[in-house]
Amino acid sequence: MTTPTTPATPATPTTSAPRELAIAATGLRKAYGDKTVLDGIDLAVPAGTVFSLLGPNGAGKTTAVQILTTLIGADAGELRVGGHDLASAPDAVRAAIGVTGQFSAVDNLITGEENMLLMADLHHLGRREGRRVTAELLERFDLVEAARKPASTYSGGMRRRLDIAMTLVGEPRVIFLDEPTTGLDPRSRHTMWGIIRELVAGGVTVFLTTQYLDEADELADRIAVLHGGRIVAQGTAEELKRLVPGGHVRLRFTDPVAYESAAAALRDAVRDDGALSLQIPSNGSQRELRAVLDWLDAAEVEADELTVHTPDLDDVFFALTGSTTAADSTTSDSTTSGSNAGSTAPAARTAADSTADSKETVR
């Protein structure tokens, strides 16, 4: 006799627990006289992520950093950093954070090693422990050869690496980087990006302010745009880009017959008869791109080039902050074939120094 079995109960789907917040601010306000710098902003930064605060000069980015790092007081708001309340436990907050400001804290009159040992003394590390930590960080930041040279002889990139190494002496779990790559050459900027990624991979939370939009696009898990003392938009880079209209797919033809056939079927497309191209409104998503490619296959029409144009963070920045140079902003391009439809990879640029669009054309 076979004993009937009870059907297995389907497993209850599990959801991952939300990450602990390394930084939480609610209703943060700061004014100087009748000038309101921060007008009730809210921030939530999960531990082990990069959060980037963007905004034009004078938007209040540095003020926000100064408040969250206990350098100045807020007029109002509930603020927690590293799990500690700023108002009731400022010393605990200071013990949990590291700060690299806009201007280097390196003493140029002494060597890199001496700068590190000085920081070890300030953190009350013993002599042996201080030398161990110093040696490890100098090696980690590729400064061993220059360690006993005066910091005044260091390049800008070396001085910035030393600055961050000094910040890490106390093993902070939350690091504030206020425009860390301003003035660095492209190679040094990319080196700094690698350092930031390594820190986050180790569980460190990074609060980044920057004027370089490609830097935020490259590094940040979430981005907030500060303008007029308020957060005007917040989300991932891709979420912010979708706030700005103007994305489209461009089809270019060399055969006039194929071009006319496509134009007759795609009545909503914008024609450019001189260039034999059609422009189709699109948000650049894989689904919309696949739909265009499927239509081409079904109609037996072959485009010689398909280009996806998507708004970048420059466009978002100009649109949200009301920049008068918004009209000068262009979109980033990514050109692909149907076999690589899912790869749109927009090229990000900085507000001050936009580079040429990135294009990969497959014919």
C-alpha positions in Angstrom: 0.0 0.0 0.0 1.4 3.3 -1.0 1.1 6.1 1.5 -0.1 9.3 -0.2 2.3 12.2 0.0 1.4 15.7 1.0 2.1 18.2 -1.7 5.1 20.3 -0.8 4.2 23.8 0.3 5.7 26.3 -2.1 8.6 28.2 -0.6 7.6 31.7 0.5 9.6 34.2 -1.6 12.1 36.0 0.5 13.2 39.6 0.1 16.6 40.8 1.1 16.5 43.1 4.2 17.0 46.7 3.4 20.5 48.0 4.0 21.3 49.9 7.1 21.5 53.6 6.5 24.9 55.0 6.9 23.6 58.6 6.5 20.1 59.8 7.2 18.9 63.4 7.1 15.3 64.6 7.5 14.4 68.2 7.2 17.9 69.5 7.2 17.9 73.3 7.2 20.7 75.9 7.4 20.5 79.7 6.9 22.9 82.5 7.2 20.9 85.6 8.1 18.2 85.9 5.5 20.0 83.6 3.1 18.6 80.0 3.2 21.3 77.6 2.1 19.6 74.3 2.8 15.8 74.4 2.9 14.6 71.2 4.5 16.5 68.5 2.5 16.1 64.7 3.1 18.9 62.3 2.4 19.1 58.5 2.8 22.4 56.7 2.0 22.6 52.9 2.5 25.8 51.5 3.9 28.4 50.3 1.5 27.3 52.5 -1.4 28.4 55.7 -3.2 26.0 58.6 -2.9 26.7 61.7 -5.0 25.4 65.2 -4.4 25.4 67.4 -7.5 24.6 71.0 -7.8 25.8 74.3 -9.3 28.4 76.4 -7.4 26.7 77.9 -4.3 24.0 75.2 -4.2 24.9 74.2 -0.7 26.9 71.0 -1.3 29.8 71.9 0.9 27.5 73.3 3.6 25.7 69.9 3.7 29.1 68.1 4.0 30.2 70.5 6.8 27.0 69.8 8.7 27.1 66.0 8.3 30.7 65.9 9.4 30.0 68.1 12.5 32.1 71.0 11.4 29.1 73.4 11.6 25.7 73.0 13.2 22.3 72.7 11.5 19.4 75.0 12.2 17.0 72.1 12.1 16.7 68.5 11.1 17.1 65.0 12.4 20.5 63.8 11.4 22.3 60.4 11.8 25.7 59.4 10.5 27.3 56.1 11.0 24.4 55.1 13.3 24.9 58.0 15.6 22.8 61.1 16.2 24.7 64.3 15.3 23.0 66.3 18.0 23.5 64.0 21.0 26.7 62.0 19.9 28.9 64.2 17.7 32.1 62.6 19.1 30.8 59.1 18.0 30.1 60.5 14.6 33.6 61.9 14.3 35.1 58.6 15.3 33.1 56.8 12.5 33.8 59.1 9.6 36.7 60.4 7.4 36.7 63.6 5.5 38.7 64.7 2.4 37.8 68.3 1.6 38.1 70.4 -1.5 41.5 71.5 -0.3 44.2 69.1 0.6 45.0 68.6 4.3 48.6 67.4 3.4 51.4 69.3 5.1 53.8 70.0 2.2 56.7 70.8 4.6 57.1 67.2 5.8 57.3 63.8 4.0 54.3 61.6 3.0 55.3 59.1 5.7 55.5 61.8 8.3 52.0 63.1 7.3 50.7 59.5 7.8 52.4 59.1 11.2 51.0 62.4 12.3 47.5 61.2 11.5 48.2 58.0 13.4 49.2 60.1 16.4 46.0 62.1 16.2 44.0 58.9 16.2 45.9 57.8 19.3 47.5 54.7 17.7 50.5 53.3 19.4 53.9 53.7 17.8 54.1 50.1 16.4 50.4 50.2 15.3 50.8 53.6 13.7 53.8 52.4 11.7 52.0 49.3 10.6 49.0 51.2 9.4 51.1 53.8 7.7 53.2 51.2 5.8 50.0 49.3 4.7 48.3 52.5 3.4 51.4 53.8 1.6 51.7 50.5 -0.2 48.0 50.4 -1.0 48.1 53.9 -2.5 51.3 53.3 -4.4 53.2 55.9 -2.4 56.1 53.7 -1.0 58.8 55.1 -3.3 57.8 58.7 -2.5 57.1 58.1 1.2 60.2 59.8 2.4 60.1 62.7 0.0 58.6 66.1 1.0 55.0 66.2 0.0 55.7 69.5 -1.8 57.4 67.4 -4.5 54.3 65.3 -5.1 52.1 65.7 -8.2 48.5 66.6 -7.8 47.4 63.0 -8.1 49.9 61.8 -5.6 48.9 64.5 -3.1 45.3 63.5 -3.5 46.1 59.8 -2.9 48.0 60.8 0.2 45.1 62.9 1.4 42.7 59.9 1.2 45.3 57.6 2.7 45.5 60.0 5.7 41.7 59.9 5.9 41.8 56.1 6.2 44.2 55.9 9.1 41.3 55.7 11.6 39.5 53.0 9.5 36.3 55.1 9.0 33.2 53.4 7.7 31.8 56.5 6.2 33.9 58.8 4.0 33.0 62.3 2.7 34.8 63.2 -0.5 34.2 66.9 -1.4 35.2 67.3 -5.0 38.2 64.9 -4.7 39.3 65.0 -8.3 39.0 68.7 -9.1 42.2 69.8 -10.9 43.5 66.3 -11.6 44.5 65.1 -15.0 42.4 62.3 -16.6 44.8 59.5 -15.6 44.8 60.7 -12.0 41.0 61.0 -12.0 40.7 57.4 -13.2 43.1 56.2 -10.5 41.0 58.0 -7.9 37.9 56.3 -9.3 39.6 52.9 -8.8 40.4 53.8 -5.2 36.8 54.8 -4.5 35.5 51.5 -5.9 38.0 49.5 -3.7 36.8 51.4 -0.6 33.1 50.6 -1.4 34.0 47.0 -2.2 35.4 46.8 1.4 32.1 48.0 2.8 32.9 51.7 3.2 30.1 54.3 2.4 31.2 57.2 0.3 29.4 60.5 0.2 30.7 62.3 -2.9 30.2 65.8 -4.1 31.6 66.6 -7.5 31.3 69.1 -10.4 32.1 66.3 -12.9 28.9 64.7 -14.1 30.7 61.7 -15.7 32.2 61.0 -12.2 28.8 60.7 -10.6 27.6 58.6 -13.5 30.6 56.3 -13.3 30.7 55.9 -9.5 27.4 56.7 -7.7 24.7 54.2 -6.8 22.4 57.1 -6.2 22.5 60.7 -7.1 20.7 63.8 -5.7 20.6 67.1 -7.5 20.7 70.1 -5.1 19.4 73.5 -6.4 18.2 76.5 -4.5 18.7 74.8 -1.2 16.4 71.9 -2.1 16.7 68.4 -3.6 15.1 68.8 -7.0 15.6 65.1 -8.1 17.0 62.0 -6.7 17.6 58.4 -8.0 20.0 56.3 -10.0 21.8 57.8 -13.0 19.5 56.0 -15.3 16.4 57.1 -13.5 17.5 60.7 -13.6 18.2 60.5 -17.3 14.7 59.3 -18.0 13.4 62.5 -16.5 14.6 64.4 -19.6 12.8 64.0 -22.9 14.6 63.9 -26.2 15.7 60.3 -26.5 15.3 58.8 -29.9 16.5 56.1 -32.3 18.0 57.2 -35.6 17.9 55.0 -38.7 20.2 56.0 -41.6 19.9 54.5 -45.1 22.0 54.6 -48.2 19.3 53.2 -50.4 16.6 55.8 -51.2 14.1 53.1 -51.9 14.6 51.5 -48.5 14.4 54.9 -46.9 11.1 55.8 -48.6 9.6 52.4 -47.6 10.6 52.9 -44.0 9.4 56.5 -44.0 6.0 55.4 -45.4 5.5 52.8 -42.7 6.9 54.9 -39.8 4.6 57.9 -40.1 5.5 59.3 -36.7 9.2 59.3 -37.5 10.9 62.6 -38.2 12.4 62.6 -41.7 15.7 64.0 -42.8 15.6 63.6 -46.6 19.1 65.0 -47.1 20.7 62.5 -44.8 18.2 59.7 -45.7 17.6 59.2 -42.0 14.5 58.8 -39.7 14.3 59.8 -36.1 11.9 57.7 -33.9 11.1 58.9 -30.3 12.5 56.4 -27.8 13.7 56.2 -24.2 16.6 54.0 -25.4 15.4 50.9 -23.5 16.3 47.4 -24.7 12.6 46.7 -25.3 12.0 49.7 -27.5 15.2 49.0 -29.4 14.2 45.4 -30.0 10.8 46.5 -31.3 12.5 48.7 -33.9 14.7 45.9 -35.0 11.8 43.4 -35.1 9.9 45.9 -37.3 12.8 46.2 -39.7 13.1 42.5 -40.0 9.3 42.0 -40.5 9.2 44.7 -43.2 12.4 43.4 -44.8 13.9 46.8 -44.6 17.6 47.1 -43.8 19.0 50.3 -42.3 22.7 50.9 -42.8 23.1 52.4 -39.4 21.0 52.4 -36.2 21.9 54.9 -33.5 20.4 55.2 -30.0 20.5 58.8 -28.6 19.8 59.1 -24.9 19.9 62.1 -22.6 23.0 62.2 -20.3 23.6 63.7 -16.9 24.6 67.0 -18.5 21.0 67.3 -19.9 19.5 66.3 -16.5 21.7 68.9 -14.7 20.9 71.7 -17.1 17.2 70.9 -17.1 16.9 70.7 -13.3 19.0 73.6 -12.4 17.8 76.0 -15.1 21.2 76.6 -16.6 21.2 79.2 -19.4 23.6 76.9 -21.4 21.0 74.1 -21.5 20.6 74.7 -25.2 24.2 73.9 -25.8 23.9 70.5 -24.3 23.9 67.5 -26.6 22.9 63.9 -26.1 25.3 61.0 -25.9 25.2 58.5 -28.8 25.5 54.8 -28.9 25.4 53.1 -32.3 24.8 49.3 -32.6 23.5 46.6 -34.7 20.6 44.3 -34.0 22.8 41.6 -32.6 23.9 44.0 -29.9 20.7 45.7 -29.3 20.9 45.5 -25.5 24.1 47.5 -25.3 23.2 51.2 -25.3 26.1 52.4 -23.1 25.7 56.2 -23.2 28.9 58.2 -22.8 28.7 60.6 -19.9 30.4 63.9 -19.9 31.3 66.7 -17.5 29.4 70.0 -17.3 32.6 71.9 -17.8 34.4 69.8 -20.4 32.0 67.7 -22.5 33.8 65.1 -24.6 32.8 63.9 -28.0 30.0 61.3 -28.2 31.0 57.7 -28.0 29.9 55.7 -31.1 30.3 52.1 -32.1 29.0 51.6 -35.6 28.4 48.1 -37.0 27.4 47.9 -40.6 
